[in-house]
Amino acid sequence: MVANIDARAVDALGDERLDWRFKAIPASAHGRSVAEIRDTRIPLDDFGTPLLTLDAGALDHNVRAMARWADAAGVALCPHGKTTMAPQLWRRQLDAGAWGITLANLPQVRVARAFGVRRVQLANALVDPAGLAWLAARLEDDPDFAFVSWVDSAHTVELMDDALRAARAQRPVDVCVELGGPHGRTGVRDDGAAREVADAVRKAPTLRLAGVAGYEGALAHDASDQGRASVDAYLHRVANLFGGLEYETDAPIVTAGGSSFFDQVAEVLGGLGELGVQVVLRSGAYIIHDDGFYREISPFSRGTGDAPLRSAMHGWARVVSRPEPTLALLDTGKRDLPFDEGMPVPQFVRGKGTGPIENARVTALNDQHTFLADSSVEVGDVVRLGLSHPCTALDKWTLIPVLDDADAERPEVVDLIRTWF
């Protein structure tokens, strides 16, 4: 059996020597390898601030919980790798049974191929001639490399076909017709036009019609009755379009599912699996989860699955100023922590008054400072912050410490995760 990822390439990340390039790493660790630091179990207190950490127990729990749920629902999981861009974490997902890895653009696909990811879904259209030439060469070089991308217009099909012909592509590129929704993102809006795109694909010798794709997350930003009804109606359109097309593969796929409404995807589309169709979810945020947006909207928070997901990420910041009686400034900001789906939430303080932090709130973030109001913290204290939206958290860090237990009195670093954004 062909491996889903090159384990040796992932393991080799442990050989990387640490130095000033990695802002999370204390100077005392410079010159040592990732593997040495992992085996030493350096205490969190040895690390400076600002800092982003992951939690080992939460990562393991979330991977197992989602794998169990997908298996019980009869759907395949092709998690969106752009959330973490971390081959070490992709490996955990693939080892837990993931069908492949989804990515958003060609640079991300190149990272996946550098680590031998065998099956890649590009949740986007690829019309860059240079990129298509690169893809054609990779498909020719490796017969075990499976790739699928999306198209949402006949012109997209024409551009892809022209570029692949110019590159003398030997293998046809699998594509899914992407169906969009009103005010959504990409995707052909009209069902009849979607069938015309499918016809164009079947006429292009360099392409092969492999299925239908969609993204329901752009149609609702909350789990209200109205939002869920919009998602449900759209997913039925996806199902109807899928059933009305003829495919050029024996194993067509229908793919949807972000991290907010994957339960509805399984409910509406899951029955297609009984017809020999591969129903593929692309949920990506679940492995990290959060203490904000996804905590509120995830199906696991609404009773789906056998246990809620756990936030695996935390920010750590030191109080550097108390310029006003009700204001403290922390040494972290927009360059270090996510803020687009909600401000960080103060959870815990380590210092003279170690313990839960009550009534405090973050009111604003500058590039390198966080404004903390209504707290009793002192200069020098370290505040643990709950974060919202993993998709804009890990991209700010090239190397992220993994703690044995972020809730422990004295957490220790048991791994370091390398990202490639």
N, C-alpha and C positions, 0 to 999 in steps of 0.2 A: 504493500500500500504506500502511495506517495504521501510524504509528510505534508501537513497543512502549513507549516512554517519551518524555516531552517533553525533547528534548535541550537546548532553549533554557533550560528551567527548571533543568536540571542544570548547564549552563554558567554560569548566573547566580550559582551559589554562589561562583564565583571573585571576584565583586564584593564579597563581604562584608568589612567592615572588622574588623580584629582589635583586641581590647581585653581588659580584665580578666575578661570573662566566660569566657574559654577558658583553663583552668588549664595547658594544655600550652604556651602561647605566651609567649615571653620578652617583657619590657617593651620591649625594643628594637624589637620588631615591631609594637607598638601603633600604630594609625592607618594601617597599611598594609593592602592587600587580600590576600586569599588568593592571587590570581593573581600579585601582586607577589612574595610570599614564595616561591611555587612557582618563579617564573622566576629568583629570586636564588640559589637553592640554598644556603640557610643551613646551615652545618655543625651536626651534632648537638651538638657541644660548646657551642654558643651557647644551647642549651635547658637549663632547669633540671630538677630532679628533685623529685618523682616524675614518671615519664613512661611512657606507652605508645606504642609505635611499630608501624607496619606496614612490611613489606618489599616493595618494588615487584616485584622479580624473582620472589619466591615467589607473590605475588598473580597475576601473569601466568601463571606455570607452572601453578598450581592450576586457574585458570579454563580454560585450554586442555586440561589433562589430563582434567578431568571432562567437558568438552564432547565430546572425542574418544571417551571411553569410552561416554557415553550414546548417541552416534550409532552406534557400533559395536554396542551392545547393542539398538538399535532401540527405545529408550524416550525419552520426552520428559522434560525437566528443568524443574521449576518450583521453583527453590530457595527455601528458607524464608528470607524476608527479615528475620525477627525476629533472626537471628544478628547482623546488622550494622546494620540500620535505617539504611542509608547509600545513598541514591539513586545516588551516584556508583559504588558497587560493584554495585548492581542493574543499572545501565546496562552495565557490563562483562559481566555474566552474560547479559543479554538480547542484547547485540550478538554474543555468542558462540553464540547460538542457543537460549537458554532459551525455553520455551513461555510462561512467565509468572512471576509472583512469588507465593509463598505467604506468608500472614501469619497471626497468631495471634489478633488481636482487632480491634475496630472502630477504635480510635485509630490502629493501624498501617495499616489500610486507608485511612484519611483521609490519612495521609502519602503513601501510594502514589498516590492520586488527585490530590493536590496536585502531584505530579510527572508526572502523565499516564500512569501505568502502565496499559496497556490491558487486560491479562488478570490477574485476581487470584483466587487460591483462598484462602478463609478456612478454615483447618484447625480448625474449631470450629463449634459451633452458635451462631446469632444469634437471640436471643429478646427482646432489648431493643426495645420498641416505638419509642422515639425513634430508635434506630439503624436499625431497619427502615424507618422513614419517610425517614430520610436516604438510605439505600440506594435506595429506590424512586425518589426524586427524581433521584439520580445516574444510574440506569439509564434514566430517561426523558429526561434531558438529553443523554446521549451514547449513541447507538445502537451505537457501536463498543466500548463498555465491556462486557467479558465478565467475569462474576462467578459463582462457585460456592461454596457453603458446605455444611455437613454437618448431618444430623439423626440422632438415635439413639433417638427415641421418638415414638409417635403424639401425645403431649401437646406435644412440641416442634413438630410439624407444625401442630397446632391453634393454638398461640400465634403462630407465624409467619403463618399464614393470616389469623387475626383482625387482627393488627397491619397486615399489608399491605392488607387490605380497608379498614381504617380510614384508611390513608394513600392510598387510591384508586390503588394501584399499577397502572401500565399494562403493564409487562412482567413476565412470570413470573420468579421467582428460581430459578435452577438449584440443585439440592441433590443431594448424594450420601448414601446410607444408610451410616452409619459402623458397621462391625463391630468390636467390641472383643474383648479376651481376658481370661481369669481374672486378677484382681489387676492388670489394666492400668489404663488411664486412662479416657477417655470411650469411648463406643461400645456399642451394644446387644450383650449377651453371648450371646444365644440366636439361632441361625440362623433358626428359625421366627418369632421375634419380629421379626427384621430384615425378613422378607418382609411382615409385617403393617405395618411402618413404610413400606415401599415402597408398599403398597396405599393407605395414608393419603395419601401424597404425590400419587399419581395422582388422588385424589379432590379435592385442594385446587386450586382454579382459579388461585391466585396462585403456585403452585410448579410446578416441572417436574423430574421424576426424570432426573438426568443421569449417574448412575453409582454406584459403590461406593467407599468410602474405608476406610482402616485405618492403623494405626500399630504396627509390629512392635517398635520400639525399647523400648517399655515392658515387653516380655516377657522381655528378656535384657539383662544389663549387662556381659556379656563374650562372647568368641568361642569359648567352650568347646563341645565336642560337644553337651552338653546344651542350652546356650543356643541354638546354631544349630538344633538339632532342634526346639525350641519355636517358633522363628521360622518354620521351614519348615512345620510343621503349621498354624500360624496362617495363613500366606499361602495355603496350599491351601484353607482355609476361605473366605478372601476370594475366591479364584478360583471356587470352587463357588457361592458366593452370587451373584457377578456373573453367572455363566452361567445362573442360574435366574430372573432378573428381566427384565421388559420395560421398555424405556426410552422416554422421550418426546423423544428427540433422535436425529438420524442419526449423531452422533459421540459415543457414550457414553464415559466415562472410568472407569478403575480406578486409584486412586492410593494409594500407600504409599511407604515408603522414607525413613527418617531418614538419618543419616550413618554408621551402623554396619553395616547389613546390606543395603545397596542392591544388592549383587551377588546376594543370594538373591532379592530382589524381582524383578530382571530375569530370573533363572533360572525362577522359578515363574510369574510373571505375564507375562513378555515375549512368550510365544507368542500371547497374546490379540491382540497387534498385527497378526498376520496375518489376523485376522478383522475388521479395520476398527476395532478398539478403540484408543483412545488410552491407553497405559500411561504414567502420570505419576509421576515421582519427585519427592520434596520435599526432598531432601538440601540442607542449608544450611551446615553447618560447614566443608565442604570448601574454600571460598574462603580461609578463614583458617587452618584446620587448627590443630595445636598441638604442643607438646612433652610431652604427657601422655596424657590419656584417649584422644583420637582417634588419636594416633600409634600407640597400642597396638591399637585396635579397628577402625580403618578398613580396609575391604577392600583399599585400595591398599597398606596395610602387610602384607597377607597374600598379595600377589602379583597382585591384580587390577590391570588397567591396564598401561600401558607404562612408567610411572615412578612412584615413590612421591610422595605429596604432601609439601609442605614447610611448616613452620610459618612463617606470615607475621606473627606478633606476638611482641613482646618487651617486657618491663618493664625500666625503668632506675631504679636507686635509689642514693642516696648514703649512705655510712657516716657516721653522725652521732655514734656513741658506741661505745667499747670498754670497758664497765664491768667486765668480767671477762676473764680470759686467754683463755677459749674462746668468748666471746660478743661479737658485734657487732650493733648495731641500725641498720637501714636506714630511710630516710625515706619508706617507702611501706607501705601496709597494705590492709585490706579495702575501703576506700573507693576504691582505685585499681586493684587487680589481682584476678583471679579466684582462688578458693580452694576452691570447693565440690567439684571433681573432682580434688583433689590440690594440694599446696603448690607454689609457684614453685620452680624449680630453678636455683641459681646456675650460670652458664655461663662468665662472662668478667668480668674486672676491668680497668677503665681507671684508671690512676693511676701511682704510682711503680713498681708491680710489674705493669705491663700484660701481660695474657696470660690463658690459661685458668685458671679457679679450680678447684682440686682438693680433694676430700674434704669440702668445705663442704656444709652442708645447712640448709634452712629448717625450723625446728621449730615455728614459730607465727606467726600474724599478728594484730595488734591493729588497731584502726581505722586508725591512721596509722603503725604501726611493724611492721617485719619482724625476727624473731629469727633471726640467722644464726650457726650453731654451727660450730666446728672450722675456722675460716678464719684466714688470715694477713693479711686486709685491714686497712687503716689508715683512720682518720678522714679523710674527704675523698675516698676512692676511690669510683668509680662501678661498680656491679655490674650486669651484664646478666643478666636472669632469663628462663629458659624458662617458659612458662605453659601451663596446662591449662584447656580449655573456653572457646572463643571466645564462647559464648552468654552468659557472665557476665563478659566482659572489656570489650567495646566499649561496653556500657551505662553505664560509669563515666566516659566521656569524650565531650564534645560535639564536639571537633575533634582529630583524630589525625594526627600527622605521618607521612608515608610516606618511608622512607629508600631511597636508591638501592641500598644493599647493607648490611644490618645487620652483615655480617662484615668489612666494609672497615676499614682502619686509621683512616680519617677519613670516616665516613658523612656524607652530605648529604641534606637534606630536599628532595624533588622534588615533593611534593604534600601537600595537607591534606584529610582526609576528614571531612566533616560528618555527624554522626549525629543521629537524631531519635527518642530513646527517650521 
